Amino acid sequence: MTPKRPTVFFDNERVDAQALGAGQRAACVERLREGEGGVVLLVQDTTSFDFKHHPHTTGMGPLENQQMSGFLAHTTLLVSGEGVPLGVWDQAVWVRAAAGGKRQQRHARAFADKESFKWVEGLPDLEAAAPYAQLLTVCDREAHIYEFLDYLHDQPLDFIVRASQGRSVTADDQALFAVVQGWSVQQRYHLSLQRRPDRTPREAVVELRFGTLTLLAPRRAQGTRSTLTVQVVDVYEPDPPPGEEAVHWLLLTSLPLTTLLQAHHVVTWYSYRWLIERFHYVLKSGCQLEARQLQTQSRLERLLGVFNLVAWRLLWLTYQTRQTPDASCLVALSEPEWQALYAHHHRTTRLPPTPPTLHQATRWIAQLGGFLGRKSDGEPGVKVLWRGWMRLQNIADTWVLTHPPPQDVGNA
């Protein structure tokens, strides 16, 4: 009789990716309950996972072009008002059907039947979080959809959505961007821009405008309000450096907007949208999901559910260290982890009576990943922390083997 192959975790149909996500959302609610309230962001974005190099992997569909094949994931990341990731609130995974003329029919289909309905579905269980924080969803230009803005007006949360050229007109039938560019500049200031794959970090001298506008519903938007009143913050760089693309963020929001301070809050909270891109970066470059060879889409989706927790914890460590550097490292590391880290860094088995700070432990982890720690290097980023974290796990495993906890004689 041939023995049955044991069912592995990622091949087990009883392992539900949705249940993994629900568990992480419940953990987010606990963090909100233990927090201090205030503004909490629900940052949304979509990414694709390409498995064209694994042609035997089944269950995949088309992506951005005909050479790519895989699946998509729309993630909602919970972020504190200070820019610290608090966990994955939601993630929807789907495989696109083969192209069949849907693009030509998109204006005839209801909003709920379109892929763009993901922006609505990315905000589940808001009632669970609403008692503990002021919720604010943050989205990029793809979410500039009149039906989505109309939906948000009835929800227990505020929004910041970056506007896309050509997608809205005002109630008097004028182009949105043209109207705002005609407003007076209310402030010029320096805006710090994060590093991106196509841009080094830099300071941009920008013009700030803000005000109120009423948008007119497009003809296709059935069952919506005929007009929507929104607040607008416009950030524009009139003279970018040679070879650099000018910054232009036209932000639609439901937040009150009567002072410069309120306008700056909107700009700052929108800038935290970058964290969702870093999260997806860790899934691809750190966890290397696209290099996994689990051969079916369902197995890879379960693996993604596990990697979400890994990627979030790494992002949390990166940004929490910058917020609370003097906290004990025990907020992030187990006792064997900090002990192994200290012993490895100092080449000693004599441990201090108290654990190091979070800032010091994070730098030691980063040094394991290749961080040099020079004055000009700034704070370590997620890439070196990922490499260091993987090395720390091996070091900690060895530490536990060579330093077992003392046995409880009374229970022996």
C-alpha positions in Angstrom: 0.0 0.0 0.0 1.4 3.4 -1.0 1.6 5.7 1.9 -0.2 9.0 1.5 1.9 12.1 1.1 1.5 14.2 4.2 -0.6 17.4 3.6 1.8 20.4 3.9 0.6 23.7 5.2 0.4 25.6 1.9 -1.3 22.6 0.2 -3.9 22.2 2.9 -7.4 23.3 1.7 -8.4 23.8 5.3 -5.9 26.7 5.5 -8.0 29.6 4.5 -6.1 32.7 3.3 -9.1 34.8 4.2 -9.0 33.5 7.8 -5.3 34.4 8.0 -6.2 37.9 7.0 -9.1 38.1 9.5 -6.7 37.1 12.2 -4.3 40.0 11.3 -7.2 42.4 11.2 -8.2 41.3 14.7 -4.7 42.0 15.9 -5.0 45.5 14.3 -8.1 46.2 16.3 -6.2 45.2 19.5 -3.4 47.6 18.7 -6.0 50.4 18.2 -7.7 49.5 21.5 -4.3 49.8 23.3 -3.4 53.0 21.5 -4.1 56.6 22.2 -6.7 57.3 19.5 -6.2 60.1 17.1 -6.0 59.8 13.3 -5.3 56.3 11.9 -4.8 55.8 8.2 -6.1 53.0 6.0 -3.7 53.1 3.1 -4.7 51.2 0.0 -2.8 50.1 -3.1 -2.7 47.3 -5.7 0.3 45.3 -6.9 0.8 42.3 -9.2 2.9 39.2 -8.6 4.4 37.9 -11.9 5.2 34.2 -12.3 6.1 34.2 -16.0 9.4 32.5 -15.1 7.4 29.6 -13.6 5.4 28.4 -16.6 4.2 25.2 -14.8 2.5 27.2 -12.1 -1.3 26.8 -12.6 -4.2 29.1 -11.9 -2.6 32.3 -13.2 -4.0 35.1 -15.4 -2.9 38.1 -17.5 -1.3 41.1 -15.8 0.0 44.4 -17.2 1.0 43.0 -20.6 0.9 39.7 -22.5 4.4 38.6 -21.3 3.3 38.7 -17.7 1.2 36.0 -15.9 0.2 35.9 -12.3 -2.3 37.3 -9.8 -3.0 40.7 -8.2 -3.4 41.8 -4.6 -5.1 44.9 -3.3 -3.8 45.6 0.2 -5.1 48.0 3.0 -2.3 48.8 5.5 -3.2 50.3 8.8 -0.8 53.2 9.6 -0.7 55.5 12.7 -1.0 59.2 12.3 2.8 59.4 13.0 3.6 57.1 10.1 4.1 53.7 11.9 2.6 50.7 10.2 0.2 48.9 12.6 -0.7 45.8 10.5 -2.5 44.6 7.4 -6.2 45.5 7.6 -7.3 43.7 4.5 -6.0 42.1 1.3 -8.0 40.8 -1.7 -6.3 38.5 -4.2 -7.7 37.7 -7.6 -6.8 36.4 -11.0 -7.9 38.3 -14.1 -9.8 36.5 -16.8 -8.4 36.5 -20.3 -8.9 39.7 -22.1 -12.3 39.9 -23.8 -13.2 43.4 -24.6 -14.1 44.5 -21.1 -12.1 47.8 -21.5 -14.5 48.9 -24.3 -17.5 48.0 -22.2 -16.3 49.6 -18.9 -18.6 52.6 -19.0 -21.6 50.4 -19.5 -20.9 48.2 -16.5 -22.0 49.1 -12.9 -19.3 50.2 -10.5 -19.8 47.1 -8.3 -19.0 44.9 -11.3 -15.7 46.5 -12.1 -12.2 45.7 -10.9 -12.1 49.3 -9.5 -14.6 48.3 -6.8 -11.6 47.0 -5.0 -11.3 50.4 -3.3 -14.7 49.8 -1.6 -13.9 46.2 -0.7 -10.6 47.3 0.8 -12.4 48.9 3.7 -14.2 46.1 5.5 -15.3 46.0 9.2 -14.9 49.7 9.8 -17.2 49.5 12.7 -14.7 47.4 14.6 -12.0 50.2 14.4 -14.2 53.3 14.5 -14.6 53.4 18.4 -10.8 53.6 18.8 -9.6 56.1 16.2 -10.5 58.7 13.6 -10.2 56.6 10.4 -8.8 58.1 7.2 -8.3 56.2 4.0 -5.5 57.3 1.7 -5.3 56.4 -2.0 -3.4 57.3 -5.1 -4.7 58.5 -8.4 -6.2 55.2 -9.5 -8.9 55.7 -6.8 -10.0 59.0 -8.2 -13.4 57.6 -9.2 -16.6 59.6 -8.6 -18.6 56.5 -7.5 -15.9 55.8 -4.8 -15.9 59.3 -3.6 -19.7 59.2 -3.4 -19.5 55.9 -1.4 -17.0 57.4 1.1 -19.3 60.3 1.9 -21.6 57.8 3.7 -18.9 55.9 5.6 -17.5 56.4 9.2 -14.2 57.6 7.9 -12.5 60.5 6.1 -10.5 60.3 2.9 -7.5 61.7 1.0 -7.5 60.7 -2.7 -5.0 62.1 -5.1 -6.7 63.4 -8.2 -6.0 62.2 -11.7 -5.9 64.5 -14.7 -9.1 64.6 -16.7 -11.2 62.6 -14.3 -13.4 65.3 -12.7 -15.0 68.6 -13.6 -16.5 71.2 -11.3 -20.2 71.9 -10.9 -19.8 74.7 -13.5 -18.2 72.3 -16.0 -14.6 73.4 -15.7 -11.6 71.1 -15.6 -10.6 70.4 -12.0 -6.8 70.9 -12.4 -7.3 74.1 -14.4 -9.5 75.7 -11.7 -7.1 74.9 -8.9 -4.1 76.2 -10.9 -5.9 79.5 -11.0 -6.0 79.8 -7.2 -3.6 82.1 -5.4 -0.5 80.5 -3.8 -1.0 80.5 0.0 2.5 79.3 0.9 5.9 78.3 -0.5 7.9 75.8 1.5 10.4 72.9 1.3 8.9 69.4 1.0 11.0 66.3 1.7 10.6 63.6 -0.9 11.3 60.0 -0.1 13.6 57.8 -2.2 11.9 55.9 -5.0 13.2 53.5 -7.6 13.2 56.4 -10.1 14.3 59.2 -7.7 16.8 59.9 -5.1 15.6 61.6 -1.9 15.5 65.4 -2.3 14.0 68.6 -1.1 11.4 70.2 -3.4 10.4 73.9 -3.2 6.6 73.7 -3.7 3.6 76.0 -3.8 0.6 75.2 -1.6 -3.0 76.1 -2.5 -6.1 74.9 -0.8 -9.8 75.5 -0.9 -13.3 74.0 -1.5 -14.8 72.7 -4.8 -18.0 71.0 -5.9 -17.6 68.2 -8.4 -20.2 67.3 -11.0 -21.2 63.6 -11.4 -20.2 62.1 -14.8 -23.1 60.7 -16.9 -22.0 57.1 -16.3 -22.3 57.4 -12.5 -25.8 56.0 -11.9 -27.4 56.1 -8.4 -24.9 58.7 -7.1 -25.3 62.3 -5.9 -25.4 64.8 -8.7 -22.6 66.8 -7.1 -20.0 66.3 -4.4 -18.4 69.0 -2.3 -14.7 68.2 -1.4 -11.8 70.0 0.1 -8.7 70.4 -2.2 -5.0 70.7 -1.3 -2.7 71.3 -4.2 1.1 70.9 -3.9 3.0 72.0 -7.0 6.8 72.3 -7.7 7.1 75.1 -10.4 10.9 74.7 -10.9 12.1 71.1 -10.5 15.8 70.3 -10.8 17.1 69.5 -14.3 16.1 66.0 -15.3 13.6 65.6 -12.4 9.9 65.3 -12.7 8.0 68.1 -11.0 6.0 67.2 -8.0 2.3 67.8 -8.4 -0.1 66.4 -5.8 -3.7 67.5 -6.1 -5.4 66.0 -3.1 -9.2 65.6 -2.6 -10.2 65.2 1.0 -13.2 65.3 3.4 -11.1 66.7 6.2 -11.8 70.3 7.4 -9.5 72.7 5.7 -9.4 76.3 6.9 -5.8 76.8 8.1 -2.3 76.1 6.8 -1.7 73.6 9.6 -4.7 71.5 8.4 -3.4 71.7 4.9 0.0 70.5 6.0 -1.6 67.6 7.9 -3.2 66.5 4.6 0.1 66.6 2.8 1.9 64.7 5.5 -0.7 62.0 5.8 -0.8 61.5 2.0 3.0 61.1 2.0 2.6 58.0 4.3 1.0 56.3 1.2 4.6 55.4 0.4 4.5 52.8 3.1 2.2 50.5 1.1 4.7 50.6 -1.7 7.5 49.6 0.8 5.2 46.8 2.1 4.8 45.4 -1.4 8.5 45.8 -2.0 9.3 43.7 1.0 7.0 41.0 -0.2 8.7 40.9 -3.6 12.4 41.7 -2.8 12.6 40.5 0.8 10.2 37.5 1.0 10.8 36.9 -2.8 7.3 35.6 -3.3 7.7 35.7 -7.1 10.6 33.3 -6.8 8.6 30.6 -4.9 7.8 27.4 -6.8 4.6 26.2 -5.1 3.1 25.5 -8.5 -0.5 26.6 -7.9 -2.0 30.0 -7.3 -3.9 28.8 -4.2 -0.7 27.7 -2.5 1.0 30.9 -3.3 -2.0 32.9 -1.9 -1.6 31.0 1.4 2.1 31.8 1.4 1.3 35.4 0.8 -1.0 35.5 3.8 2.0 34.4 6.0 4.5 36.7 4.3 2.1 39.6 5.0 2.9 39.2 8.7 6.6 39.0 8.1 6.6 42.1 5.8 4.5 44.2 8.3 6.7 43.3 11.3 9.8 44.4 9.4 8.2 47.7 8.3 6.9 48.2 11.9 10.4 47.7 13.3 11.9 50.2 10.8 9.5 53.1 11.6 8.7 52.4 15.3 12.4 52.6 16.0 12.4 56.2 14.6 9.4 57.1 16.7 10.4 55.6 20.0 14.2 55.0 19.9 14.6 54.9 23.7 12.0 52.1 24.3 13.1 48.7 25.4 14.0 46.4 22.5 11.6 43.9 24.2 8.7 45.6 22.3 10.2 43.9 19.2 12.5 41.1 20.2 12.1 38.0 22.3 14.5 37.4 25.2 16.6 34.9 23.3 16.7 37.2 20.3 18.1 40.2 22.1 20.5 38.1 24.2 21.8 36.4 21.0 22.1 39.8 19.3 24.0 41.4 22.2 26.3 38.4 22.6 27.1 38.3 18.8 27.7 42.0 18.5 29.9 42.3 21.6 31.6 38.9 21.2 30.7 38.0 24.8 28.4 35.7 26.7 28.1 38.2 29.6 24.8 39.9 29.3 23.8 43.3 30.8 21.1 43.4 33.5 18.7 45.3 31.2 18.1 44.8 27.5 19.3 47.5 25.1 17.1 50.2 23.6 15.1 49.6 20.5 17.3 52.0 18.6 20.5 50.3 19.5 19.1 46.8 18.8 17.7 47.9 15.5 21.1 49.2 14.4 22.8 46.0 15.4 20.3 44.0 13.3 20.9 46.4 10.4 24.7 45.8 10.8 24.1 42.1 10.4 22.5 43.0 7.1 25.4 45.2 5.9 24.5 48.6 7.3 27.8 50.5 8.0 26.3 53.0 10.5 28.3 56.0 9.4 27.1 59.5 10.3 26.2 60.1 6.7 24.1 56.9 6.4 21.1 58.1 8.4 18.8 55.5 9.9 18.8 51.9 8.5 16.1 51.0 5.9 13.9 48.0 5.4 16.3 46.3 3.0 19.3 45.9 5.4 16.9 45.2 8.3 15.4 42.3 6.3 18.9 40.8 5.7 19.9 41.3 9.3 16.7 39.9 10.6 17.2 36.7 8.7 20.7 36.3 10.1 19.5 37.1 13.6 17.1 34.1 13.4 19.9 31.7 12.8 22.0 33.3 15.5 19.1 33.2 18.0 18.5 29.5 17.2 22.1 28.7 18.0 21.9 30.7 21.2 18.9 28.8 22.4 20.7 25.5 21.7 23.8 26.5 23.7 22.0 28.4 26.4 18.9 26.4 27.4 16.7 28.0 30.0 17.3 26.7 33.6 15.0 23.9 34.6 12.4 24.4 37.3 13.7 22.0 40.0 10.3 22.1 41.8 8.6 20.7 38.7 11.3 18.2 37.8 
